[in-house]
């Protein structure tokens, strides 16, 4: 495993928080009119386990709020952020 990947969070809530911070960083780059902003895709395997429909699961409320922001709020709604 490359050393740059060793420091990434492994727990679901921390991983989603990491994605949120990085997306905000990209939005800041865009706000200051930085020419080259990296493209990023987020793939969630087992989304039904991360955010089960029955509302149960590990830190469900916190994760739901964070992921909901990806589709509804700034800066996520202003970024070319792919949501499926």
N, CA, C and O atoms as a GROMACS GRO file, in nm:
protein
  336
    1UNK      N    1   0.085  -0.118   0.000
    1UNK     CA    2   0.000   0.000   0.000
    1UNK      C    3   0.089   0.124   0.000
    1UNK      O    4   0.184   0.132   0.079
    2UNK      N    5   0.060   0.221  -0.088
    2UNK     CA    6   0.140   0.345  -0.090
    2UNK      C    7   0.128   0.418   0.043
    2UNK      O    8   0.025   0.413   0.110
    3UNK      N    9   0.235   0.486   0.081
    3UNK     CA   10   0.237   0.553   0.210
    3UNK      C   11   0.130   0.661   0.220
    3UNK      O   12   0.081   0.689   0.330
    4UNK      N   13   0.090   0.723   0.108
    4UNK     CA   14  -0.013   0.827   0.112
    4UNK      C   15  -0.149   0.771   0.152
    4UNK      O   16  -0.234   0.845   0.201
    5UNK      N   17  -0.171   0.642   0.132
    5UNK     CA   18  -0.299   0.580   0.168
    5UNK      C   19  -0.302   0.527   0.310
    5UNK      O   20  -0.409   0.499   0.363
    6UNK      N   21  -0.188   0.514   0.372
    6UNK     CA   22  -0.183   0.457   0.507
    6UNK      C   23  -0.248   0.546   0.612
    6UNK      O   24  -0.294   0.497   0.715
    7UNK      N   25  -0.252   0.676   0.586
    7UNK     CA   26  -0.306   0.769   0.684
    7UNK      C   27  -0.454   0.800   0.664
    7UNK      O   28  -0.511   0.881   0.738
    8UNK      N   29  -0.516   0.738   0.566
    8UNK     CA   30  -0.658   0.762   0.544
    8UNK      C   31  -0.741   0.695   0.652
    8UNK      O   32  -0.704   0.588   0.701
    9UNK      N   33  -0.852   0.757   0.691
    9UNK     CA   34  -0.935   0.697   0.797
    9UNK      C   35  -1.000   0.567   0.751
    9UNK      O   36  -1.032   0.550   0.633
   10UNK      N   37  -1.019   0.477   0.844
   10UNK     CA   38  -1.080   0.348   0.814
   10UNK      C   39  -1.222   0.336   0.867
   10UNK      O   40  -1.302   0.260   0.812
   11UNK      N   41  -1.254   0.410   0.971
   11UNK     CA   42  -1.389   0.404   1.028
   11UNK      C   43  -1.485   0.484   0.941
   11UNK      O   44  -1.445   0.586   0.885
   12UNK      N   45  -1.610   0.441   0.929
   12UNK     CA   46  -1.705   0.506   0.839
   12UNK      C   47  -1.725   0.657   0.865
   12UNK      O   48  -1.718   0.736   0.772
   13UNK      N   49  -1.748   0.695   0.988
   13UNK     CA   50  -1.775   0.835   1.018
   13UNK      C   51  -1.654   0.922   0.987
   13UNK      O   52  -1.667   1.030   0.929
   14UNK      N   53  -1.537   0.876   1.025
   14UNK     CA   54  -1.415   0.954   0.998
   14UNK      C   55  -1.386   0.960   0.848
   14UNK      O   56  -1.336   1.062   0.799
   15UNK      N   57  -1.416   0.854   0.775
   15UNK     CA   58  -1.395   0.855   0.630
   15UNK      C   59  -1.487   0.957   0.562
   15UNK      O   60  -1.443   1.030   0.473
   16UNK      N   61  -1.613   0.962   0.602
   16UNK     CA   62  -1.706   1.058   0.544
   16UNK      C   63  -1.666   1.200   0.583
   16UNK      O   64  -1.675   1.292   0.502
   17UNK      N   65  -1.622   1.219   0.706
   17UNK     CA   66  -1.574   1.351   0.747
   17UNK      C   67  -1.452   1.393   0.666
   17UNK      O   68  -1.438   1.511   0.631
   18UNK      N   69  -1.365   1.300   0.635
   18UNK     CA   70  -1.247   1.328   0.552
   18UNK      C   71  -1.290   1.375   0.412
   18UNK      O   72  -1.236   1.473   0.360
   19UNK      N   73  -1.386   1.306   0.354
   19UNK     CA   74  -1.438   1.344   0.222
   19UNK      C   75  -1.497   1.485   0.228
   19UNK      O   76  -1.474   1.565   0.138
   20UNK      N   77  -1.572   1.514   0.333
   20UNK     CA   78  -1.631   1.648   0.348
   20UNK      C   79  -1.524   1.755   0.356
   20UNK      O   80  -1.535   1.859   0.291
   21UNK      N   81  -1.421   1.731   0.435
   21UNK     CA   82  -1.312   1.831   0.446
   21UNK      C   83  -1.241   1.851   0.313
   21UNK      O   84  -1.208   1.964   0.276
   22UNK      N   85  -1.219   1.743   0.241
   22UNK     CA   86  -1.150   1.754   0.114
   22UNK      C   87  -1.236   1.828   0.012
   22UNK      O   88  -1.184   1.909  -0.065
   23UNK      N   89  -1.364   1.802   0.010
   23UNK     CA   90  -1.454   1.872  -0.082
   23UNK      C   91  -1.458   2.021  -0.049
   23UNK      O   92  -1.462   2.104  -0.140
   24UNK      N   93  -1.456   2.056   0.078
   24UNK     CA   94  -1.452   2.196   0.116
   24UNK      C   95  -1.319   2.261   0.071
   24UNK      O   96  -1.317   2.376   0.029
   25UNK      N   97  -1.212   2.187   0.081
   25UNK     CA   98  -1.082   2.235   0.033
   25UNK      C   99  -1.089   2.263  -0.117
   25UNK      O  100  -1.041   2.366  -0.163
   26UNK      N  101  -1.148   2.171  -0.193
   26UNK     CA  102  -1.162   2.191  -0.337
   26UNK      C  103  -1.249   2.314  -0.366
   26UNK      O  104  -1.220   2.389  -0.460
   27UNK      N  105  -1.353   2.333  -0.288
   27UNK     CA  106  -1.439   2.450  -0.306
   27UNK      C  107  -1.361   2.579  -0.279
   27UNK      O  108  -1.380   2.679  -0.348
   28UNK      N  109  -1.274   2.576  -0.179
   28UNK     CA  110  -1.191   2.693  -0.151
   28UNK      C  111  -1.096   2.722  -0.267
   28UNK      O  112  -1.076   2.838  -0.302
   29UNK      N  113  -1.039   2.618  -0.326
   29UNK     CA  114  -0.953   2.637  -0.443
   29UNK      C  115  -1.032   2.701  -0.558
   29UNK      O  116  -0.982   2.790  -0.628
   30UNK      N  117  -1.153   2.655  -0.575
   30UNK     CA  118  -1.238   2.710  -0.680
   30UNK      C  119  -1.273   2.856  -0.651
   30UNK      O  120  -1.278   2.939  -0.742
   31UNK      N  121  -1.298   2.887  -0.525
   31UNK     CA  122  -1.336   3.024  -0.486
   31UNK      C  123  -1.224   3.125  -0.512
   31UNK      O  124  -1.251   3.241  -0.544
   32UNK      N  125  -1.100   3.080  -0.498
   32UNK     CA  126  -0.988   3.170  -0.525
   32UNK      C  127  -0.942   3.160  -0.670
   32UNK      O  128  -0.834   3.206  -0.706
   33UNK      N  129  -1.026   3.098  -0.752
   33UNK     CA  130  -1.004   3.089  -0.897
   33UNK      C  131  -0.877   3.014  -0.935
   33UNK      O  132  -0.809   3.050  -1.031
   34UNK      N  133  -0.845   2.912  -0.860
   34UNK     CA  134  -0.732   2.827  -0.893
   34UNK      C  135  -0.761   2.755  -1.024
   34UNK      O  136  -0.870   2.700  -1.041
   35UNK      N  137  -0.667   2.753  -1.113
   35UNK     CA  138  -0.690   2.699  -1.247
   35UNK      C  139  -0.708   2.547  -1.248
   35UNK      O  140  -0.800   2.495  -1.311
   36UNK      N  141  -0.621   2.478  -1.179
   36UNK     CA  142  -0.625   2.332  -1.183
   36UNK      C  143  -0.679   2.276  -1.052
   36UNK      O  144  -0.611   2.276  -0.950
   37UNK      N  145  -0.801   2.229  -1.058
   37UNK     CA  146  -0.863   2.167  -0.942
   37UNK      C  147  -0.883   2.019  -0.976
   37UNK      O  148  -0.943   1.986  -1.078
   38UNK      N  149  -0.832   1.931  -0.891
   38UNK     CA  150  -0.843   1.788  -0.924
   38UNK      C  151  -0.988   1.741  -0.927
   38UNK      O  152  -1.073   1.790  -0.853
   39UNK      N  153  -1.014   1.646  -1.014
   39UNK     CA  154  -1.145   1.581  -1.018
   39UNK      C  155  -1.143   1.466  -0.919
   39UNK      O  156  -1.043   1.396  -0.905
   40UNK      N  157  -1.254   1.448  -0.850
   40UNK     CA  158  -1.261   1.346  -0.747
   40UNK      C  159  -1.392   1.271  -0.760
   40UNK      O  160  -1.497   1.331  -0.785
   41UNK      N  161  -1.387   1.141  -0.743
   41UNK     CA  162  -1.508   1.059  -0.737
   41UNK      C  163  -1.508   0.984  -0.605
   41UNK      O  164  -1.402   0.943  -0.556
   42UNK      N  165  -1.624   0.966  -0.549
   42UNK     CA  166  -1.638   0.892  -0.425
   42UNK      C  167  -1.725   0.770  -0.453
   42UNK      O  168  -1.839   0.783  -0.496
   43UNK      N  169  -1.670   0.653  -0.430
   43UNK     CA  170  -1.743   0.528  -0.447
   43UNK      C  171  -1.768   0.470  -0.308
   43UNK      O  172  -1.674   0.451  -0.231
   44UNK      N  173  -1.892   0.441  -0.279
   44UNK     CA  174  -1.927   0.384  -0.149
   44UNK      C  175  -1.974   0.241  -0.173
   44UNK      O  176  -2.081   0.218  -0.229
   45UNK      N  177  -1.893   0.148  -0.128
   45UNK     CA  178  -1.932   0.007  -0.137
   45UNK      C  179  -2.013  -0.027  -0.013
   45UNK      O  180  -1.979   0.013   0.098
   46UNK      N  181  -2.119  -0.099  -0.032
   46UNK     CA  182  -2.202  -0.139   0.081
   46UNK      C  183  -2.275  -0.022   0.144
   46UNK      O  184  -2.285  -0.013   0.266
   47UNK      N  185  -2.326   0.068   0.060
   47UNK     CA  186  -2.397   0.186   0.113
   47UNK      C  187  -2.515   0.145   0.201
   47UNK      O  188  -2.550   0.216   0.295
   48UNK      N  189  -2.576   0.032   0.172
   48UNK     CA  190  -2.687  -0.016   0.253
   48UNK      C  191  -2.641  -0.055   0.394
   48UNK      O  192  -2.723  -0.058   0.486
   49UNK      N  193  -2.514  -0.084   0.411
   49UNK     CA  194  -2.461  -0.113   0.543
   49UNK      C  195  -2.415   0.015   0.613
   49UNK      O  196  -2.424   0.027   0.736
   50UNK      N  197  -2.366   0.110   0.535
   50UNK     CA  198  -2.322   0.237   0.591
   50UNK      C  199  -2.441   0.320   0.637
   50UNK      O  200  -2.440   0.378   0.746
   51UNK      N  201  -2.544   0.326   0.554
   51UNK     CA  202  -2.665   0.403   0.582
   51UNK      C  203  -2.788   0.316   0.560
   51UNK      O  204  -2.859   0.335   0.460
   52UNK      N  205  -2.816   0.223   0.649
   52UNK     CA  206  -2.928   0.133   0.628
   52UNK      C  207  -3.062   0.207   0.632
   52UNK      O  208  -3.078   0.304   0.707
   53UNK      N  209  -3.157   0.161   0.552
   53UNK     CA  210  -3.288   0.226   0.541
   53UNK      C  211  -3.367   0.220   0.672
   53UNK      O  212  -3.454   0.304   0.695
   54UNK      N  213  -3.336   0.124   0.757
   54UNK     CA  214  -3.412   0.113   0.882
   54UNK      C  215  -3.365   0.210   0.990
   54UNK      O  216  -3.421   0.213   1.100
   55UNK      N  217  -3.262   0.290   0.960
   55UNK     CA  218  -3.216   0.390   1.056
   55UNK      C  219  -3.127   0.334   1.165
   55UNK      O  220  -3.087   0.407   1.256
   56UNK      N  221  -3.096   0.208   1.157
   56UNK     CA  222  -3.009   0.146   1.256
   56UNK      C  223  -2.866   0.148   1.204
   56UNK      O  224  -2.843   0.175   1.086
   57UNK      N  225  -2.774   0.121   1.288
   57UNK     CA  226  -2.637   0.108   1.243
   57UNK      C  227  -2.543   0.203   1.314
   57UNK      O  228  -2.584   0.287   1.395
   58UNK      N  229  -2.417   0.188   1.280
   58UNK     CA  230  -2.310   0.262   1.344
   58UNK      C  231  -2.321   0.411   1.314
   58UNK      O  232  -2.305   0.452   1.200
   59UNK      N  233  -2.348   0.491   1.414
   59UNK     CA  234  -2.353   0.637   1.404
   59UNK      C  235  -2.436   0.683   1.285
   59UNK      O  236  -2.395   0.770   1.208
   60UNK      N  237  -2.552   0.624   1.270
   60UNK     CA  238  -2.638   0.648   1.154
   60UNK      C  239  -2.676   0.794   1.136
   60UNK      O  240  -2.668   0.846   1.025
   61UNK      N  241  -2.715   0.862   1.241
   61UNK     CA  242  -2.758   1.001   1.231
   61UNK      C  243  -2.648   1.093   1.181
   61UNK      O  244  -2.672   1.177   1.094
   62UNK      N  245  -2.529   1.079   1.235
   62UNK     CA  246  -2.417   1.163   1.194
   62UNK      C  247  -2.380   1.139   1.049
   62UNK      O  248  -2.358   1.233   0.973
   63UNK      N  249  -2.373   1.014   1.011
   63UNK     CA  250  -2.339   0.980   0.873
   63UNK      C  251  -2.445   1.030   0.776
   63UNK      O  252  -2.413   1.083   0.669
   64UNK      N  253  -2.572   1.014   0.812
   64UNK     CA  254  -2.680   1.058   0.725
   64UNK      C  255  -2.674   1.208   0.701
   64UNK      O  256  -2.690   1.253   0.587
   65UNK      N  257  -2.651   1.285   0.805
   65UNK     CA  258  -2.642   1.431   0.790
   65UNK      C  259  -2.527   1.470   0.698
   65UNK      O  260  -2.542   1.556   0.612
   66UNK      N  261  -2.412   1.408   0.718
   66UNK     CA  262  -2.296   1.442   0.635
   66UNK      C  263  -2.319   1.407   0.489
   66UNK      O  264  -2.288   1.487   0.400
   67UNK      N  265  -2.371   1.289   0.462
   67UNK     CA  266  -2.392   1.246   0.324
   67UNK      C  267  -2.505   1.327   0.260
   67UNK      O  268  -2.498   1.359   0.141
   68UNK      N  269  -2.608   1.361   0.336
   68UNK     CA  270  -2.716   1.443   0.283
   68UNK      C  271  -2.663   1.578   0.235
   68UNK      O  272  -2.711   1.631   0.134
   69UNK      N  273  -2.566   1.633   0.306
   69UNK     CA  274  -2.506   1.760   0.266
   69UNK      C  275  -2.446   1.756   0.127
   69UNK      O  276  -2.442   1.858   0.058
   70UNK      N  277  -2.398   1.639   0.084
   70UNK     CA  278  -2.335   1.628  -0.047
   70UNK      C  279  -2.432   1.668  -0.158
   70UNK      O  280  -2.389   1.720  -0.261
   71UNK      N  281  -2.559   1.647  -0.139
   71UNK     CA  282  -2.656   1.678  -0.243
   71UNK      C  283  -2.731   1.807  -0.223
   71UNK      O  284  -2.797   1.856  -0.314
   72UNK      N  285  -2.723   1.864  -0.103
   72UNK     CA  286  -2.811   1.977  -0.072
   72UNK      C  287  -2.743   2.109  -0.042
   72UNK      O  288  -2.802   2.214  -0.066
   73UNK      N  289  -2.623   2.106   0.008
   73UNK     CA  290  -2.569   2.231   0.060
   73UNK      C  291  -2.438   2.271  -0.007
   73UNK      O  292  -2.369   2.190  -0.069
   74UNK      N  293  -2.407   2.395   0.010
   74UNK     CA  294  -2.281   2.450  -0.038
   74UNK      C  295  -2.171   2.403   0.056
   74UNK      O  296  -2.197   2.392   0.176
   75UNK      N  297  -2.054   2.375   0.012
   75UNK     CA  298  -1.999   2.392  -0.121
   75UNK      C  299  -2.025   2.274  -0.213
   75UNK      O  300  -1.995   2.280  -0.332
   76UNK      N  301  -2.081   2.166  -0.159
   76UNK     CA  302  -2.097   2.044  -0.239
   76UNK      C  303  -2.187   2.065  -0.360
   76UNK      O  304  -2.158   2.014  -0.468
   77UNK      N  305  -2.294   2.139  -0.343
   77UNK     CA  306  -2.387   2.162  -0.454
   77UNK      C  307  -2.326   2.250  -0.562
   77UNK      O  308  -2.377   2.254  -0.675
   78UNK      N  309  -2.218   2.322  -0.530
   78UNK     CA  310  -2.153   2.409  -0.627
   78UNK      C  311  -2.036   2.342  -0.697
   78UNK      O  312  -1.984   2.395  -0.796
   79UNK      N  313  -1.994   2.228  -0.648
   79UNK     CA  314  -1.881   2.155  -0.707
   79UNK      C  315  -1.931   2.054  -0.811
   79UNK      O  316  -2.045   2.009  -0.804
   80UNK      N  317  -1.844   2.018  -0.906
   80UNK     CA  318  -1.880   1.909  -0.995
   80UNK      C  319  -1.863   1.778  -0.918
   80UNK      O  320  -1.773   1.699  -0.945
   81UNK      N  321  -1.950   1.759  -0.822
   81UNK     CA  322  -1.945   1.649  -0.726
   81UNK      C  323  -2.049   1.549  -0.769
   81UNK      O  324  -2.168   1.580  -0.769
   82UNK      N  325  -2.008   1.431  -0.807
   82UNK     CA  326  -2.100   1.331  -0.858
   82UNK      C  327  -2.167   1.257  -0.744
   82UNK      O  328  -2.101   1.206  -0.654
   83UNK      N  329  -2.299   1.254  -0.749
   83UNK     CA  330  -2.378   1.183  -0.650
   83UNK      C  331  -2.466   1.084  -0.724
   83UNK      O  332  -2.528   1.117  -0.824
   84UNK      N  333  -2.469   0.963  -0.674
   84UNK     CA  334  -2.554   0.863  -0.741
   84UNK      C  335  -2.654   0.806  -0.644
   84UNK      O  336  -2.734   0.720  -0.681
   0.00000   0.00000   0.00000
